[in-house]
Amino acid sequence: MFFGIALLIIYLTNINRNKNYILSVDVLAGLKAIHLDYVKCETFSSGRKGNGYYFSRCELFITEDALVIFGLGRIKWLRQLTGPLILTSNSAAYAFKLPGAKLIKPKNINLNSFGGDIYIEFVQPGFIDTNVEFRLEGISDEHKKRLQFLNTIS
């Protein structure tokens, strides 16, 4: 019974997130964003928990001045989406175009971290701050060149 109720809640939450995802993808397609699907992502957070930063795969959209991350949940047969996480110095251009988006100001970025991974660290402010770390794996050197603008916003 409990398992069924939990799945129903996840499903109903994902209906709204999926609508926002479709709207966001349309906006990003108009910006000629590069789409990287099902990227392996390790996440770690400390501080206040439960902020939607726990995912093992993600979809990345790379525009000229932004990296947009949609986290995919850990239940493989049920596609769980997070709201878009946006890393950009041009927040005015993205804040209102992508529904449910969180603008992120990175504390630390390393495009060639250990093993060639991309390492991103940021602090989500709140009553108790949350320190979040992402490690994006398997990103090609060509795509890393497109992400060089990230070094200017940390």
Kinemage of the C-alpha trace (Angstrom):
@kinemage 1
@onewidth
@group {chain A} dominant
@subgroup {mainchain}
@vectorlist {calphas} color= white
{ca met a 1} P 0.000 0.000 0.000
{ca phe a 2} L 2.705 2.482 1.028
{ca phe a 3} L 4.767 1.615 -2.062
{ca gly a 4} L 1.748 2.250 -4.312
{ca ile a 5} L 1.052 5.625 -2.710
{ca ala a 6} L 4.717 6.635 -3.059
{ca leu a 7} L 4.688 5.706 -6.772
{ca leu a 8} L 1.481 7.679 -7.286
{ca ile a 9} L 2.998 10.770 -5.655
{ca ile a 10} L 6.138 10.462 -7.790
{ca tyr a 11} L 4.015 10.009 -10.922
{ca leu a 12} L 1.813 13.040 -10.187
{ca thr a 13} L 4.863 15.193 -9.418
{ca asn a 14} L 6.511 14.091 -12.636
{ca ile a 15} L 3.473 15.052 -14.749
{ca asn a 16} L 4.034 18.730 -13.893
{ca arg a 17} L 7.815 18.452 -14.199
{ca asn a 18} L 7.451 16.736 -17.579
{ca lys a 19} L 5.281 19.627 -18.861
{ca asn a 20} L 7.931 22.097 -17.665
{ca tyr a 21} L 10.632 19.938 -19.274
{ca ile a 22} L 8.857 20.001 -22.652
{ca leu a 23} L 8.464 23.802 -22.474
{ca ser a 24} L 12.127 24.191 -21.489
{ca val a 25} L 13.358 21.929 -24.293
{ca asp a 26} L 11.402 24.014 -26.812
{ca val a 27} L 13.026 27.208 -25.495
{ca leu a 28} L 16.502 25.621 -25.533
{ca ala a 29} L 15.983 24.285 -29.074
{ca gly a 30} L 15.293 27.866 -30.167
{ca leu a 31} L 18.645 28.841 -28.639
{ca lys a 32} L 20.365 26.096 -30.673
{ca ala a 33} L 21.511 24.295 -27.531
{ca ile a 34} L 23.645 21.168 -27.714
{ca his a 35} L 21.789 18.312 -26.028
{ca leu a 36} L 23.680 15.570 -24.187
{ca asp a 37} L 21.345 12.819 -23.040
{ca tyr a 38} L 21.770 10.377 -20.165
{ca val a 39} L 25.113 11.707 -18.870
{ca lys a 40} L 26.512 9.888 -15.830
{ca cys a 41} L 26.535 12.233 -12.845
{ca glu a 42} L 27.717 11.671 -9.295
{ca thr a 43} L 26.204 14.010 -6.735
{ca phe a 44} L 27.025 14.738 -3.134
{ca ser a 45} L 25.442 17.262 -0.805
{ca ser a 46} L 25.913 18.223 2.803
{ca gly a 47} L 23.751 20.448 4.952
{ca arg a 48} L 20.005 20.526 4.525
{ca lys a 49} L 18.885 17.432 2.607
{ca gly a 50} L 16.140 16.777 0.085
{ca asn a 51} L 16.699 19.636 -2.337
{ca gly a 52} L 16.399 17.566 -5.513
{ca tyr a 53} L 20.127 17.223 -6.085
{ca tyr a 54} L 20.278 13.448 -5.853
{ca phe a 55} L 20.471 11.898 -9.295
{ca ser a 56} L 22.785 9.490 -11.053
{ca arg a 57} L 22.088 10.541 -14.651
{ca cys a 58} L 21.249 13.874 -16.180
{ca glu a 59} L 20.476 15.637 -19.415
{ca leu a 60} L 22.678 18.595 -20.303
{ca phe a 61} L 21.871 21.489 -22.605
{ca ile a 62} L 24.786 23.733 -23.574
{ca thr a 63} L 24.015 27.165 -25.036
{ca glu a 64} L 26.429 29.983 -25.799
{ca asp a 65} L 26.318 31.273 -22.230
{ca ala a 66} L 24.580 28.664 -20.061
{ca leu a 67} L 24.701 25.079 -18.916
{ca val a 68} L 21.250 23.683 -18.096
{ca ile a 69} L 21.061 20.442 -16.121
{ca phe a 70} L 17.970 18.248 -15.776
{ca gly a 71} L 18.555 15.498 -13.228
{ca leu a 72} L 17.130 12.056 -13.856
{ca gly a 73} L 16.131 10.081 -10.789
{ca arg a 74} L 17.607 6.889 -9.457
{ca ile a 75} L 14.609 4.692 -10.271
{ca lys a 76} L 15.558 3.591 -13.781
{ca trp a 77} L 12.147 2.362 -14.967
{ca leu a 78} L 10.361 5.509 -13.765
{ca arg a 79} L 11.746 8.658 -15.334
{ca gln a 80} L 12.001 11.163 -12.499
{ca leu a 81} L 12.961 14.675 -13.516
{ca thr a 82} L 14.310 17.517 -11.443
{ca gly a 83} L 13.638 21.135 -12.261
{ca pro a 84} L 16.278 22.726 -14.480
{ca leu a 85} L 19.488 23.878 -12.804
{ca ile a 86} L 21.047 26.780 -14.725
{ca leu a 87} L 24.683 27.851 -14.550
{ca thr a 88} L 25.072 31.193 -16.307
{ca ser a 89} L 26.205 34.760 -15.807
{ca asn a 90} L 23.235 35.918 -17.915
{ca ser a 91} L 20.484 35.050 -15.438
{ca ala a 92} L 18.005 37.562 -16.875
{ca ala a 93} L 17.905 35.675 -20.171
{ca tyr a 94} L 16.966 32.342 -18.569
{ca ala a 95} L 15.171 32.955 -15.276
{ca phe a 96} L 11.704 33.496 -16.732
{ca lys a 97} L 12.026 31.327 -19.846
{ca leu a 98} L 12.542 27.997 -18.084
{ca pro a 99} L 9.717 27.076 -15.686
{ca gly a 100} L 10.784 25.831 -12.260
{ca ala a 101} L 14.443 26.720 -12.863
{ca lys a 102} L 17.046 27.250 -10.142
{ca leu a 103} L 19.842 29.655 -10.988
{ca ile a 104} L 23.154 28.464 -9.601
{ca lys a 105} L 26.214 30.537 -8.808
{ca pro a 106} L 29.112 28.039 -8.811
{ca lys a 107} L 31.669 28.221 -6.018
{ca asn a 108} L 34.169 26.009 -7.841
{ca ile a 109} L 34.351 24.622 -11.408
{ca asn a 110} L 36.977 22.338 -12.878
{ca leu a 111} L 36.392 21.283 -16.494
{ca asn a 112} L 39.218 18.717 -16.342
{ca ser a 113} L 38.981 17.231 -12.897
{ca phe a 114} L 40.278 13.827 -11.852
{ca gly a 115} L 39.703 11.329 -14.666
{ca gly a 116} L 38.672 14.063 -17.112
{ca asp a 117} L 35.341 14.626 -15.337
{ca ile a 118} L 33.711 18.025 -14.938
{ca tyr a 119} L 33.497 19.052 -11.278
{ca ile a 120} L 30.985 21.697 -10.170
{ca glu a 121} L 30.482 22.846 -6.587
{ca phe a 122} L 27.943 25.375 -5.343
{ca val a 123} L 26.142 26.428 -2.181
{ca gln a 124} L 22.357 26.561 -2.112
{ca pro a 125} L 21.514 29.235 0.482
{ca gly a 126} L 18.751 28.788 2.994
{ca phe a 127} L 18.139 28.601 6.717
{ca ile a 128} L 20.827 25.910 6.677
{ca asp a 129} L 23.029 26.157 3.585
{ca thr a 130} L 23.453 23.098 1.390
{ca asn a 131} L 26.836 22.448 -0.188
{ca val a 132} L 26.361 20.518 -3.456
{ca glu a 133} L 28.962 18.832 -5.663
{ca phe a 134} L 28.406 17.403 -9.153
{ca arg a 135} L 30.840 15.252 -11.091
{ca leu a 136} L 29.787 14.923 -14.743
{ca glu a 137} L 31.454 11.991 -16.479
{ca gly a 138} L 32.188 11.241 -20.130
{ca ile a 139} L 31.935 14.760 -21.564
{ca ser a 140} L 33.984 15.096 -24.771
{ca asp a 141} L 36.762 17.655 -25.184
{ca glu a 142} L 34.699 19.349 -27.899
{ca his a 143} L 31.834 19.927 -25.491
{ca lys a 144} L 34.222 21.046 -22.740
{ca lys a 145} L 35.473 23.767 -25.099
{ca arg a 146} L 31.885 25.013 -25.412
{ca leu a 147} L 31.740 25.140 -21.592
{ca gln a 148} L 34.764 27.426 -21.176
{ca phe a 149} L 32.425 30.310 -20.300
{ca leu a 150} L 31.755 28.551 -16.968
{ca asn a 151} L 35.229 29.548 -15.789
{ca thr a 152} L 34.164 33.209 -15.889
{ca ile a 153} L 31.113 32.801 -13.642
{ca ser a 154} L 32.618 30.974 -10.657
